[in-house]
Amino acid sequence: MRGVGPLLAGPLRPTCCRLRPRSVPASAPAAAMAAVAEAGSPERFQELLQQKGGSLVVVHFWAPWAPQCIQMNNVMAELAKDHVQVTFVKNSQKIDRLDGAHAPELTRKVQRHASSSSVTIGSNDNVKEDLNVRLKKLINAAPCMLFMKGSPQEPRCGFSRQMVEILNKHNVLFSSFDIFSDEEVRQGLKTYSNWPTYPQLYVAGDLIGGLDIVKELEASGELDTIFPKAQKLEDKLKGLINKAPVMLFMKGNKQAAKCGFSKQIIEILNGTGVDFETFDILEDEEVRRELKTYSKWPTYPQLYVKGELVGGLDIVKELKENGELLLILKGEN
């Protein structure tokens, strides 16, 4: 894991990759130093990886239709500003990987690998971020940050497990940092926060406290007023269904359908000339599973007009054959 290779980030099914240029002249303006380069071809990708200089390279494989990818692109741009010595694969070897849009984890990985690599900029000065600056960024990596032993899925102490259970019970939206993954953070944060134990919970960059404090907030009823809430599933589904006047939930997207039924319904809708948006159910297993229950429609694709379910491929075919489809898509029926 140490010393060589690329740091990969972003959702799967990539369409292209983004890299920050490997070397930046000392006289280059700040805007140029913060740029993120596009590697639009395999040849360009290899060219960027094989340049000499020994710096860390972070590669983002991303999909332009996925909102979480756009979010991670913004995170990459900010990290590029903070780590001017990093080419956002040392010696063309992979050293780490991150799947999914998890900004705090990406930040942690970049900081860890950047500090463990001997990097050179211009005058060959070694660059290491001040620990307090790093801690501040980690604390502010999400509106609600939990520093714990293990992860929410696999807590590694009873106190951390209880904390996660309380936050989940109250539908709190939070990100986490495993202090076992970084001894420097584990020791430094106790001094930085003047709080000697873990877990530690932060909201908007401010320390709330540990498990006992959170239990007190829960008992007093204050907990629900302090923490950001995760969106309820029903509200999430309603929001997606009403994202556009005509919404199609399918496997794939307009440009690349990933099943025959989805391909056929795309062809029919394109033939009407009516604008429509799509949602790739393969990108979100929760939506894929729960929308079938919410709509009482067991298969995909599913077509909605103004928030109302029209049906699947067979229904759309019938509407096309009897001349009703265009009227329904326009909301005139």
C-alpha positions as protocol buffer text, in pm:
chain_id: "A"
residue {
  index: 1
  type: MET
  ca { x: 0 y: 0 z: 0 }
}
residue {
  index: 2
  type: ARG
  ca { x: 292 y: 239 z: 46 }
}
residue {
  index: 3
  type: GLY
  ca { x: 532 y: 405 z: -191 }
}
residue {
  index: 4
  type: VAL
  ca { x: 408 y: 348 z: -542 }
}
residue {
  index: 5
  type: GLY
  ca { x: 93 y: 358 z: -753 }
}
residue {
  index: 6
  type: PRO
  ca { x: -227 y: 543 z: -838 }
}
residue {
  index: 7
  type: LEU
  ca { x: -500 y: 641 z: -603 }
}
residue {
  index: 8
  type: LEU
  ca { x: -829 y: 557 z: -773 }
}
residue {
  index: 9
  type: ALA
  ca { x: -1161 y: 718 z: -680 }
}
residue {
  index: 10
  type: GLY
  ca { x: -1520 y: 750 z: -800 }
}
residue {
  index: 11
  type: PRO
  ca { x: -1809 y: 525 z: -901 }
}
residue {
  index: 12
  type: LEU
  ca { x: -1759 y: 226 z: -1127 }
}
residue {
  index: 13
  type: ARG
  ca { x: -1848 y: 205 z: -1499 }
}
residue {
  index: 14
  type: PRO
  ca { x: -1608 y: 487 z: -1596 }
}
residue {
  index: 15
  type: THR
  ca { x: -1623 y: 677 z: -1922 }
}
residue {
  index: 16
  type: CYS
  ca { x: -1303 y: 874 z: -1886 }
}
residue {
  index: 17
  type: CYS
  ca { x: -1047 y: 972 z: -1627 }
}
residue {
  index: 18
  type: ARG
  ca { x: -913 y: 1292 z: -1476 }
}
residue {
  index: 19
  type: LEU
  ca { x: -557 y: 1354 z: -1367 }
}
residue {
  index: 20
  type: ARG
  ca { x: -379 y: 1656 z: -1240 }
}
residue {
  index: 21
  type: PRO
  ca { x: -59 y: 1736 z: -1435 }
}
residue {
  index: 22
  type: ARG
  ca { x: 243 y: 1553 z: -1289 }
}
residue {
  index: 23
  type: SER
  ca { x: 483 y: 1848 z: -1275 }
}
residue {
  index: 24
  type: VAL
  ca { x: 411 y: 2220 z: -1232 }
}
residue {
  index: 25
  type: PRO
  ca { x: 678 y: 2490 z: -1279 }
}
residue {
  index: 26
  type: ALA
  ca { x: 757 y: 2687 z: -966 }
}
residue {
  index: 27
  type: SER
  ca { x: 655 y: 3007 z: -1146 }
}
residue {
  index: 28
  type: ALA
  ca { x: 317 y: 2873 z: -1260 }
}
residue {
  index: 29
  type: PRO
  ca { x: 10 y: 3071 z: -1144 }
}
residue {
  index: 30
  type: ALA
  ca { x: -213 y: 2926 z: -872 }
}
residue {
  index: 31
  type: ALA
  ca { x: -495 y: 2858 z: -1117 }
}
residue {
  index: 32
  type: ALA
  ca { x: -271 y: 2639 z: -1326 }
}
residue {
  index: 33
  type: MET
  ca { x: -144 y: 2455 z: -1021 }
}
residue {
  index: 34
  type: ALA
  ca { x: -502 y: 2377 z: -916 }
}
residue {
  index: 35
  type: ALA
  ca { x: -606 y: 2242 z: -1255 }
}
residue {
  index: 36
  type: VAL
  ca { x: -730 y: 1891 z: -1311 }
}
residue {
  index: 37
  type: ALA
  ca { x: -626 y: 1743 z: -1646 }
}
residue {
  index: 38
  type: GLU
  ca { x: -843 y: 1531 z: -1872 }
}
residue {
  index: 39
  type: ALA
  ca { x: -694 y: 1208 z: -2008 }
}
residue {
  index: 40
  type: GLY
  ca { x: -920 y: 1164 z: -2308 }
}
residue {
  index: 41
  type: SER
  ca { x: -743 y: 868 z: -2466 }
}
residue {
  index: 42
  type: PRO
  ca { x: -545 y: 561 z: -2357 }
}
residue {
  index: 43
  type: GLU
  ca { x: -234 y: 715 z: -2510 }
}
residue {
  index: 44
  type: ARG
  ca { x: -272 y: 1039 z: -2313 }
}
residue {
  index: 45
  type: PHE
  ca { x: -341 y: 839 z: -1997 }
}
residue {
  index: 46
  type: GLN
  ca { x: -19 y: 638 z: -2033 }
}
residue {
  index: 47
  type: GLU
  ca { x: 176 y: 954 z: -2117 }
}
residue {
  index: 48
  type: LEU
  ca { x: 66 y: 1116 z: -1790 }
}
residue {
  index: 49
  type: LEU
  ca { x: 143 y: 805 z: -1587 }
}
residue {
  index: 50
  type: GLN
  ca { x: 490 y: 751 z: -1732 }
}
residue {
  index: 51
  type: GLN
  ca { x: 628 y: 1103 z: -1694 }
}
residue {
  index: 52
  type: LYS
  ca { x: 926 y: 1121 z: -1464 }
}
residue {
  index: 53
  type: GLY
  ca { x: 921 y: 1300 z: -1133 }
}
residue {
  index: 54
  type: GLY
  ca { x: 803 y: 1043 z: -882 }
}
residue {
  index: 55
  type: SER
  ca { x: 497 y: 1232 z: -760 }
}
residue {
  index: 56
  type: LEU
  ca { x: 171 y: 1077 z: -646 }
}
residue {
  index: 57
  type: VAL
  ca { x: -103 y: 1065 z: -910 }
}
residue {
  index: 58
  type: VAL
  ca { x: -474 y: 1048 z: -828 }
}
residue {
  index: 59
  type: VAL
  ca { x: -697 y: 907 z: -1104 }
}
residue {
  index: 60
  type: HIS
  ca { x: -1074 y: 956 z: -1108 }
}
residue {
  index: 61
  type: PHE
  ca { x: -1275 y: 725 z: -1333 }
}
residue {
  index: 62
  type: TRP
  ca { x: -1612 y: 892 z: -1365 }
}
residue {
  index: 63
  type: ALA
  ca { x: -1943 y: 899 z: -1551 }
}
residue {
  index: 64
  type: PRO
  ca { x: -2083 y: 1238 z: -1666 }
}
residue {
  index: 65
  type: TRP
  ca { x: -2446 y: 1134 z: -1612 }
}
residue {
  index: 66
  type: ALA
  ca { x: -2398 y: 1047 z: -1244 }
}
residue {
  index: 67
  type: PRO
  ca { x: -2446 y: 1337 z: -995 }
}
residue {
  index: 68
  type: GLN
  ca { x: -2216 y: 1172 z: -740 }
}
residue {
  index: 69
  type: CYS
  ca { x: -1937 y: 1180 z: -1000 }
}
residue {
  index: 70
  type: ILE
  ca { x: -1982 y: 1555 z: -1048 }
}
residue {
  index: 71
  type: GLN
  ca { x: -1958 y: 1595 z: -671 }
}
residue {
  index: 72
  type: MET
  ca { x: -1634 y: 1397 z: -661 }
}
residue {
  index: 73
  type: ASN
  ca { x: -1495 y: 1607 z: -949 }
}
residue {
  index: 74
  type: ASN
  ca { x: -1544 y: 1913 z: -729 }
}
residue {
  index: 75
  type: VAL
  ca { x: -1368 y: 1736 z: -442 }
}
residue {
  index: 76
  type: MET
  ca { x: -1079 y: 1651 z: -676 }
}
residue {
  index: 77
  type: ALA
  ca { x: -1048 y: 2015 z: -777 }
}
residue {
  index: 78
  type: GLU
  ca { x: -1028 y: 2125 z: -413 }
}
residue {
  index: 79
  type: LEU
  ca { x: -772 y: 1857 z: -328 }
}
residue {
  index: 80
  type: ALA
  ca { x: -565 y: 1968 z: -628 }
}
residue {
  index: 81
  type: LYS
  ca { x: -552 y: 2318 z: -478 }
}
residue {
  index: 82
  type: ASP
  ca { x: -443 y: 2186 z: -139 }
}
residue {
  index: 83
  type: HIS
  ca { x: -187 y: 1935 z: -273 }
}
residue {
  index: 84
  type: VAL
  ca { x: -3 y: 2116 z: -550 }
}
residue {
  index: 85
  type: GLN
  ca { x: 267 y: 1849 z: -548 }
}
residue {
  index: 86
  type: VAL
  ca { x: 22 y: 1567 z: -622 }
}
residue {
  index: 87
  type: THR
  ca { x: -84 y: 1463 z: -970 }
}
residue {
  index: 88
  type: PHE
  ca { x: -421 y: 1355 z: -851 }
}
residue {
  index: 89
  type: VAL
  ca { x: 50 y: 614 z: -947 }
}
residue {
  index: 90
  type: LYS
  ca { x: 386 y: 632 z: -867 }
}
residue {
  index: 91
  type: ASN
  ca { x: 606 y: 443 z: -1114 }
}
residue {
  index: 92
  type: SER
  ca { x: 277 y: 341 z: -1281 }
}
residue {
  index: 93
  type: GLN
  ca { x: 188 y: 98 z: -1001 }
}
residue {
  index: 94
  type: LYS
  ca { x: -149 y: 98 z: -820 }
}
residue {
  index: 95
  type: ILE
  ca { x: -118 y: 154 z: -443 }
}
residue {
  index: 96
  type: ASP
  ca { x: -475 y: 218 z: -337 }
}
residue {
  index: 97
  type: ARG
  ca { x: -833 y: 240 z: -454 }
}
residue {
  index: 98
  type: LEU
  ca { x: -1163 y: 397 z: -350 }
}
residue {
  index: 99
  type: ASP
  ca { x: -1497 y: 296 z: -502 }
}
residue {
  index: 100
  type: GLY
  ca { x: -1794 y: 526 z: -459 }
}
residue {
  index: 101
  type: ALA
  ca { x: -1848 y: 895 z: -387 }
}
residue {
  index: 102
  type: HIS
  ca { x: -1697 y: 923 z: -37 }
}
residue {
  index: 103
  type: ALA
  ca { x: -1528 y: 1261 z: -6 }
}
residue {
  index: 104
  type: PRO
  ca { x: -1386 y: 1223 z: 348 }
}
residue {
  index: 105
  type: GLU
  ca { x: -1225 y: 888 z: 264 }
}
residue {
  index: 106
  type: LEU
  ca { x: -1075 y: 1030 z: -57 }
}
residue {
  index: 107
  type: THR
  ca { x: -934 y: 1325 z: 138 }
}
residue {
  index: 108
  type: ARG
  ca { x: -782 y: 1091 z: 398 }
}
residue {
  index: 109
  type: LYS
  ca { x: -621 y: 866 z: 137 }
}
residue {
  index: 110
  type: VAL
  ca { x: -472 y: 1154 z: -60 }
}
residue {
  index: 111
  type: GLN
  ca { x: -331 y: 1313 z: 255 }
}
residue {
  index: 112
  type: ARG
  ca { x: -184 y: 985 z: 380 }
}
residue {
  index: 113
  type: HIS
  ca { x: -19 y: 888 z: 53 }
}
residue {
  index: 114
  type: ALA
  ca { x: 97 y: 1240 z: -22 }
}
residue {
  index: 115
  type: SER
  ca { x: 269 y: 1269 z: 316 }
}
residue {
  index: 116
  type: SER
  ca { x: 428 y: 924 z: 287 }
}
residue {
  index: 117
  type: SER
  ca { x: 574 y: 996 z: -57 }
}
residue {
  index: 118
  type: SER
  ca { x: 889 y: 1196 z: -114 }
}
residue {
  index: 119
  type: VAL
  ca { x: 758 y: 1460 z: -358 }
}
residue {
  index: 120
  type: THR
  ca { x: 942 y: 1737 z: -538 }
}
residue {
  index: 121
  type: ILE
  ca { x: 825 y: 2074 z: -670 }
}
residue {
  index: 122
  type: GLY
  ca { x: 1061 y: 2319 z: -837 }
}
residue {
  index: 123
  type: SER
  ca { x: 1331 y: 2352 z: -574 }
}
residue {
  index: 124
  type: ASN
  ca { x: 1285 y: 1992 z: -448 }
}
residue {
  index: 125
  type: ASP
  ca { x: 1150 y: 2111 z: -111 }
}
residue {
  index: 126
  type: ASN
  ca { x: 965 y: 1840 z: 81 }
}
residue {
  index: 127
  type: VAL
  ca { x: 603 y: 1934 z: 145 }
}
residue {
  index: 128
  type: LYS
  ca { x: 410 y: 1803 z: 442 }
}
residue {
  index: 129
  type: GLU
  ca { x: 78 y: 1944 z: 550 }
}
residue {
  index: 130
  type: ASP
  ca { x: 55 y: 2074 z: 903 }
}
residue {
  index: 131
  type: LEU
  ca { x: -134 y: 1824 z: 1118 }
}
residue {
  index: 132
  type: ASN
  ca { x: -372 y: 2081 z: 1259 }
}
residue {
  index: 133
  type: VAL
  ca { x: -469 y: 2195 z: 911 }
}
residue {
  index: 134
  type: ARG
  ca { x: -529 y: 1834 z: 815 }
}
residue {
  index: 135
  type: LEU
  ca { x: -743 y: 1769 z: 1123 }
}
residue {
  index: 136
  type: LYS
  ca { x: -950 y: 2077 z: 1055 }
}
residue {
  index: 137
  type: LYS
  ca { x: -1019 y: 1959 z: 701 }
}
residue {
  index: 138
  type: LEU
  ca { x: -1118 y: 1614 z: 820 }
}
residue {
  index: 139
  type: ILE
  ca { x: -1352 y: 1757 z: 1082 }
}
residue {
  index: 140
  type: ASN
  ca { x: -1518 y: 1971 z: 815 }
}
residue {
  index: 141
  type: ALA
  ca { x: -1524 y: 1699 z: 547 }
}
residue {
  index: 142
  type: ALA
  ca { x: -1899 y: 1652 z: 604 }
}
residue {
  index: 143
  type: PRO
  ca { x: -2169 y: 1843 z: 795 }
}
residue {
  index: 144
  type: CYS
  ca { x: -2165 y: 1567 z: 1058 }
}
residue {
  index: 145
  type: MET
  ca { x: -1839 y: 1375 z: 1113 }
}
residue {
  index: 146
  type: LEU
  ca { x: -1790 y: 1081 z: 1346 }
}
residue {
  index: 147
  type: PHE
  ca { x: -1436 y: 978 z: 1445 }
}
residue {
  index: 148
  type: MET
  ca { x: -1469 y: 621 z: 1561 }
}
residue {
  index: 149
  type: LYS
  ca { x: -1300 y: 284 z: 1593 }
}
residue {
  index: 150
  type: GLY
  ca { x: -1391 y: 94 z: 1278 }
}
residue {
  index: 151
  type: SER
  ca { x: -1670 y: 188 z: 1040 }
}
residue {
  index: 152
  type: PRO
  ca { x: -2048 y: 226 z: 1074 }
}
residue {
  index: 153
  type: GLN
  ca { x: -2083 y: -115 z: 909 }
}
residue {
  index: 154
  type: GLU
  ca { x: -1818 y: -277 z: 1132 }
}
residue {
  index: 155
  type: PRO
  ca { x: -1765 y: -86 z: 1459 }
}
residue {
  index: 156
  type: ARG
  ca { x: -1460 y: -210 z: 1650 }
}
residue {
  index: 157
  type: CYS
  ca { x: -1559 y: -110 z: 2003 }
}
residue {
  index: 158
  type: GLY
  ca { x: -1879 y: -102 z: 2203 }
}
residue {
  index: 159
  type: PHE
  ca { x: -1887 y: 276 z: 2242 }
}
residue {
  index: 160
  type: SER
  ca { x: -1854 y: 330 z: 1867 }
}
residue {
  index: 161
  type: ARG
  ca { x: -2126 y: 71 z: 1804 }
}
residue {
  index: 162
  type: GLN
  ca { x: -2365 y: 245 z: 2042 }
}
residue {
  index: 163
  type: MET
  ca { x: -2293 y: 583 z: 1883 }
}
residue {
  index: 164
  type: VAL
  ca { x: -2371 y: 451 z: 1534 }
}
residue {
  index: 165
  type: GLU
  ca { x: -2692 y: 288 z: 1659 }
}
residue {
  index: 166
  type: ILE
  ca { x: -2813 y: 615 z: 1811 }
}
residue {
  index: 167
  type: LEU
  ca { x: -2733 y: 818 z: 1499 }
}
residue {
  index: 168
  type: ASN
  ca { x: -2902 y: 562 z: 1273 }
}
residue {
  index: 169
  type: LYS
  ca { x: -3207 y: 543 z: 1499 }
}
residue {
  index: 170
  type: HIS
  ca { x: -3253 y: 918 z: 1464 }
}
residue {
  index: 171
  type: ASN
  ca { x: -3191 y: 910 z: 1088 }
}
residue {
  index: 172
  type: VAL
  ca { x: -2883 y: 1133 z: 1119 }
}
residue {
  index: 173
  type: LEU
  ca { x: -2684 y: 1186 z: 801 }
}
residue {
  index: 174
  type: PHE
  ca { x: -2314 y: 1146 z: 888 }
}
residue {
  index: 175
  type: SER
  ca { x: -1974 y: 1047 z: 752 }
}
residue {
  index: 176
  type: SER
  ca { x: -1707 y: 870 z: 954 }
}
residue {
  index: 177
  type: PHE
  ca { x: -1332 y: 833 z: 994 }
}
residue {
  index: 178
  type: ASP
  ca { x: -1169 y: 516 z: 1127 }
}
residue {
  index: 179
  type: ILE
  ca { x: -903 y: 632 z: 1373 }
}
residue {
  index: 180
  type: PHE
  ca { x: -737 y: 288 z: 1353 }
}
residue {
  index: 181
  type: SER
  ca { x: -645 y: 370 z: 993 }
}
residue {
  index: 182
  type: ASP
  ca { x: -422 y: 664 z: 1086 }
}
residue {
  index: 183
  type: GLU
  ca { x: -226 y: 675 z: 1412 }
}
residue {
  index: 184
  type: GLU
  ca { x: -124 y: 1038 z: 1358 }
}
residue {
  index: 185
  type: VAL
  ca { x: -488 y: 1146 z: 1340 }
}
residue {
  index: 186
  type: ARG
  ca { x: -581 y: 919 z: 1631 }
}
residue {
  index: 187
  type: GLN
  ca { x: -330 y: 1083 z: 1866 }
}
residue {
  index: 188
  type: GLY
  ca { x: -340 y: 1434 z: 1722 }
}
residue {
  index: 189
  type: LEU
  ca { x: -716 y: 1478 z: 1732 }
}
residue {
  index: 190
  type: LYS
  ca { x: -729 y: 1412 z: 2107 }
}
residue {
  index: 191
  type: THR
  ca { x: -498 y: 1710 z: 2160 }
}
residue {
  index: 192
  type: TYR
  ca { x: -660 y: 1926 z: 1892 }
}
residue {
  index: 193
  type: SER
  ca { x: -1011 y: 1879 z: 2038 }
}
residue {
  index: 194
  type: ASN
  ca { x: -902 y: 1857 z: 2402 }
}
residue {
  index: 195
  type: TRP
  ca { x: -1115 y: 1542 z: 2421 }
}
residue {
  index: 196
  type: PRO
  ca { x: -920 y: 1232 z: 2534 }
}
residue {
  index: 197
  type: THR
  ca { x: -1143 y: 948 z: 2415 }
}
residue {
  index: 198
  type: TYR
  ca { x: -1327 y: 809 z: 2114 }
}
residue {
  index: 199
  type: PRO
  ca { x: -1575 y: 821 z: 1952 }
}
residue {
  index: 200
  type: GLN
  ca { x: -1586 y: 1196 z: 1888 }
}
residue {
  index: 201
  type: LEU
  ca { x: -1876 y: 1360 z: 1704 }
}
residue {
  index: 202
  type: TYR
  ca { x: -1861 y: 1693 z: 1517 }
}
residue {
  index: 203
  type: VAL
  ca { x: -2135 y: 1904 z: 1358 }
}
residue {
  index: 204
  type: ALA
  ca { x: -2044 y: 2191 z: 1125 }
}
residue {
  index: 205
  type: GLY
  ca { x: -1682 y: 2164 z: 1244 }
}
residue {
  index: 206
  type: ASP
  ca { x: -1768 y: 2197 z: 1612 }
}
residue {
  index: 207
  type: LEU
  ca { x: -1713 y: 1920 z: 1868 }
}
residue {
  index: 208
  type: ILE
  ca { x: -2037 y: 1786 z: 2018 }
}
residue {
  index: 209
  type: GLY
  ca { x: -1864 y: 1528 z: 2236 }
}
residue {
  index: 210
  type: GLY
  ca { x: -1855 y: 1155 z: 2291 }
}
residue {
  index: 211
  type: LEU
  ca { x: -2110 y: 884 z: 2358 }
}
residue {
  index: 212
  type: ASP
  ca { x: -2221 y: 1014 z: 2699 }
}
residue {
  index: 213
  type: ILE
  ca { x: -2294 y: 1361 z: 2559 }
}
residue {
  index: 214
  type: VAL
  ca { x: -2492 y: 1217 z: 2267 }
}
residue {
  index: 215
  type: LYS
  ca { x: -2692 y: 999 z: 2508 }
}
residue {
  index: 216
  type: GLU
  ca { x: -2775 y: 1309 z: 2714 }
}
residue {
  index: 217
  type: LEU
  ca { x: -2885 y: 1496 z: 2400 }
}
residue {
  index: 218
  type: GLU
  ca { x: -3104 y: 1202 z: 2304 }
}
residue {
  index: 219
  type: ALA
  ca { x: -3263 y: 1184 z: 2650 }
}
residue {
  index: 220
  type: SER
  ca { x: -3336 y: 1560 z: 2652 }
}
residue {
  index: 221
  type: GLY
  ca { x: -3482 y: 1560 z: 2302 }
}
residue {
  index: 222
  type: GLU
  ca { x: -3217 y: 1799 z: 2171 }
}
residue {
  index: 223
  type: LEU
  ca { x: -3047 y: 1548 z: 1944 }
}
residue {
  index: 224
  type: ASP
  ca { x: -3311 y: 1578 z: 1671 }
}
residue {
  index: 225
  type: THR
  ca { x: -3263 y: 1955 z: 1654 }
}
residue {
  index: 226
  type: ILE
  ca { x: -2884 y: 1950 z: 1618 }
}
residue {
  index: 227
  type: PHE
  ca { x: -2795 y: 1695 z: 1353 }
}
residue {
  index: 228
  type: PRO
  ca { x: -2854 y: 1696 z: 975 }
}
residue {
  index: 229
  type: LYS
  ca { x: -3114 y: 1440 z: 874 }
}
residue {
  index: 230
  type: ALA
  ca { x: -3082 y: 1175 z: 608 }
}
residue {
  index: 231
  type: GLN
  ca { x: -3352 y: 1198 z: 346 }
}
residue {
  index: 232
  type: LYS
  ca { x: -3633 y: 954 z: 405 }
}
residue {
  index: 233
  type: LEU
  ca { x: -3661 y: 688 z: 138 }
}
residue {
  index: 234
  type: GLU
  ca { x: -4017 y: 781 z: 39 }
}
residue {
  index: 235
  type: ASP
  ca { x: -3917 y: 1145 z: 0 }
}
residue {
  index: 236
  type: LYS
  ca { x: -3615 y: 1038 z: -204 }
}
residue {
  index: 237
  type: LEU
  ca { x: -3830 y: 832 z: -440 }
}
residue {
  index: 238
  type: LYS
  ca { x: -4086 y: 1110 z: -475 }
}
residue {
  index: 239
  type: GLY
  ca { x: -3809 y: 1355 z: -554 }
}
residue {
  index: 240
  type: LEU
  ca { x: -3664 y: 1131 z: -823 }
}
residue {
  index: 241
  type: ILE
  ca { x: -4004 y: 1057 z: -979 }
}
residue {
  index: 242
  type: ASN
  ca { x: -4080 y: 1429 z: -999 }
}
residue {
  index: 243
  type: LYS
  ca { x: -3731 y: 1534 z: -1111 }
}
residue {
  index: 244
  type: ALA
  ca { x: -3865 y: 1595 z: -1463 }
}
residue {
  index: 245
  type: PRO
  ca { x: -4215 y: 1597 z: -1621 }
}
residue {
  index: 246
  type: VAL
  ca { x: -4127 y: 1270 z: -1796 }
}
residue {
  index: 247
  type: MET
  ca { x: -3900 y: 1034 z: -1598 }
}
residue {
  index: 248
  type: LEU
  ca { x: -3782 y: 691 z: -1706 }
}
residue {
  index: 249
  type: PHE
  ca { x: -3628 y: 449 z: -1458 }
}
residue {
  index: 250
  type: MET
  ca { x: -3420 y: 206 z: -1660 }
}
residue {
  index: 251
  type: LYS
  ca { x: -3106 y: -5 z: -1676 }
}
residue {
  index: 252
  type: GLY
  ca { x: -2843 y: 227 z: -1822 }
}
residue {
  index: 253
  type: ASN
  ca { x: -2910 y: 570 z: -1970 }
}
residue {
  index: 254
  type: LYS
  ca { x: -3024 y: 740 z: -2289 }
}
residue {
  index: 255
  type: GLN
  ca { x: -2687 y: 690 z: -2454 }
}
residue {
  index: 256
  type: ALA
  ca { x: -2622 y: 333 z: -2339 }
}
residue {
  index: 257
  type: ALA
  ca { x: -2920 y: 116 z: -2244 }
}
residue {
  index: 258
  type: LYS
  ca { x: -2811 y: -199 z: -2059 }
}
residue {
  index: 259
  type: CYS
  ca { x: -3104 y: -430 z: -2135 }
}
residue {
  index: 260
  type: GLY
  ca { x: -3326 y: -495 z: -2435 }
}
residue {
  index: 261
  type: PHE
  ca { x: -3645 y: -363 z: -2272 }
}
residue {
  index: 262
  type: SER
  ca { x: -3477 y: -36 z: -2176 }
}
residue {
  index: 263
  type: LYS
  ca { x: -3337 y: 0 z: -2527 }
}
residue {
  index: 264
  type: GLN
  ca { x: -3678 y: -48 z: -2684 }
}
residue {
  index: 265
  type: ILE
  ca { x: -3853 y: 207 z: -2463 }
}
residue {
  index: 266
  type: ILE
  ca { x: -3577 y: 463 z: -2525 }
}
residue {
  index: 267
  type: GLU
  ca { x: -3627 y: 420 z: -2901 }
}
residue {
  index: 268
  type: ILE
  ca { x: -4002 y: 472 z: -2864 }
}
residue {
  index: 269
  type: LEU
  ca { x: -3964 y: 784 z: -2648 }
}
residue {
  index: 270
  type: ASN
  ca { x: -3700 y: 932 z: -2878 }
}
residue {
  index: 271
  type: GLY
  ca { x: -3944 y: 888 z: -3163 }
}
residue {
  index: 272
  type: THR
  ca { x: -4202 y: 1111 z: -2993 }
}
residue {
  index: 273
  type: GLY
  ca { x: -3975 y: 1415 z: -2977 }
}
residue {
  index: 274
  type: VAL
  ca { x: -4074 y: 1475 z: -2613 }
}
residue {
  index: 275
  type: ASP
  ca { x: -3797 y: 1563 z: -2366 }
}
residue {
  index: 276
  type: PHE
  ca { x: -3744 y: 1314 z: -2086 }
}
residue {
  index: 277
  type: GLU
  ca { x: -3493 y: 1234 z: -1814 }
}
residue {
  index: 278
  type: THR
  ca { x: -3363 y: 894 z: -1705 }
}
residue {
  index: 279
  type: PHE
  ca { x: -3240 y: 731 z: -1385 }
}
residue {
  index: 280
  type: ASP
  ca { x: -3005 y: 432 z: -1399 }
}
residue {
  index: 281
  type: ILE
  ca { x: -3133 y: 185 z: -1139 }
}
residue {
  index: 282
  type: LEU
  ca { x: -2804 y: -5 z: -1163 }
}
residue {
  index: 283
  type: GLU
  ca { x: -2635 y: 291 z: -994 }
}
residue {
  index: 284
  type: ASP
  ca { x: -2850 y: 276 z: -678 }
}
residue {
  index: 285
  type: GLU
  ca { x: -2951 y: -64 z: -539 }
}
residue {
  index: 286
  type: GLU
  ca { x: -3181 y: 93 z: -279 }
}
residue {
  index: 287
  type: VAL
  ca { x: -3382 y: 276 z: -545 }
}
residue {
  index: 288
  type: ARG
  ca { x: -3383 y: -32 z: -768 }
}
residue {
  index: 289
  type: ARG
  ca { x: -3524 y: -246 z: -489 }
}
residue {
  index: 290
  type: GLU
  ca { x: -3765 y: -8 z: -319 }
}
residue {
  index: 291
  type: LEU
  ca { x: -3919 y: 166 z: -621 }
}
residue {
  index: 292
  type: LYS
  ca { x: -4080 y: -164 z: -721 }
}
residue {
  index: 293
  type: THR
  ca { x: -4259 y: -170 z: -386 }
}
residue {
  index: 294
  type: TYR
  ca { x: -4343 y: 202 z: -388 }
}
residue {
  index: 295
  type: SER
  ca { x: -4493 y: 188 z: -738 }
}
residue {
  index: 296
  type: LYS
  ca { x: -4639 y: -163 z: -704 }
}
residue {
  index: 297
  type: TRP
  ca { x: -4476 y: -238 z: -1040 }
}
residue {
  index: 298
  type: PRO
  ca { x: -4235 y: -534 z: -1023 }
}
residue {
  index: 299
  type: THR
  ca { x: -4019 y: -479 z: -1331 }
}
residue {
  index: 300
  type: TYR
  ca { x: -3811 y: -222 z: -1517 }
}
residue {
  index: 301
  type: PRO
  ca { x: -3821 y: 3 z: -1710 }
}
residue {
  index: 302
  type: GLN
  ca { x: -4083 y: 222 z: -1541 }
}
residue {
  index: 303
  type: LEU
  ca { x: -4216 y: 541 z: -1701 }
}
residue {
  index: 304
  type: TYR
  ca { x: -4362 y: 833 z: -1503 }
}
residue {
  index: 305
  type: VAL
  ca { x: -4536 y: 1149 z: -1627 }
}
residue {
  index: 306
  type: LYS
  ca { x: -4584 y: 1437 z: -1382 }
}
residue {
  index: 307
  type: GLY
  ca { x: -4515 y: 1203 z: -1092 }
}
residue {
  index: 308
  type: GLU
  ca { x: -4769 y: 940 z: -1199 }
}
residue {
  index: 309
  type: LEU
  ca { x: -4675 y: 589 z: -1311 }
}
residue {
  index: 310
  type: VAL
  ca { x: -4760 y: 516 z: -1674 }
}
residue {
  index: 311
  type: GLY
  ca { x: -4617 y: 165 z: -1676 }
}
residue {
  index: 312
  type: GLY
  ca { x: -4351 y: -45 z: -1843 }
}
residue {
  index: 313
  type: LEU
  ca { x: -4255 y: -134 z: -2197 }
}
residue {
  index: 314
  type: ASP
  ca { x: -4575 y: -326 z: -2281 }
}
residue {
  index: 315
  type: ILE
  ca { x: -4798 y: -38 z: -2168 }
}
residue {
  index: 316
  type: VAL
  ca { x: -4592 y: 214 z: -2363 }
}
residue {
  index: 317
  type: LYS
  ca { x: -4616 y: -5 z: -2675 }
}
residue {
  index: 318
  type: GLU
  ca { x: -4995 y: -25 z: -2639 }
}
residue {
  index: 319
  type: LEU
  ca { x: -5023 y: 353 z: -2595 }
}
residue {
  index: 320
  type: LYS
  ca { x: -4811 y: 408 z: -2905 }
}
residue {
  index: 321
  type: GLU
  ca { x: -5020 y: 169 z: -3114 }
}
residue {
  index: 322
  type: ASN
  ca { x: -5351 y: 333 z: -3020 }
}
residue {
  index: 323
  type: GLY
  ca { x: -5216 y: 686 z: -3062 }
}
residue {
  index: 324
  type: GLU
  ca { x: -5238 y: 793 z: -2696 }
}
residue {
  index: 325
  type: LEU
  ca { x: -4869 y: 798 z: -2604 }
}
residue {
  index: 326
  type: LEU
  ca { x: -4787 y: 1150 z: -2724 }
}
residue {
  index: 327
  type: LEU
  ca { x: -5090 y: 1299 z: -2551 }
}
residue {
  index: 328
  type: ILE
  ca { x: -4997 y: 1131 z: -2222 }
}
residue {
  index: 329
  type: LEU
  ca { x: -4632 y: 1239 z: -2244 }
}
residue {
  index: 330
  type: LYS
  ca { x: -4746 y: 1598 z: -2299 }
}
residue {
  index: 331
  type: GLY
  ca { x: -4985 y: 1574 z: -2006 }
}
residue {
  index: 332
  type: GLU
  ca { x: -5288 y: 1628 z: -2225 }
}
residue {
  index: 333
  type: ASN
  ca { x: -5466 y: 1307 z: -2137 }
}
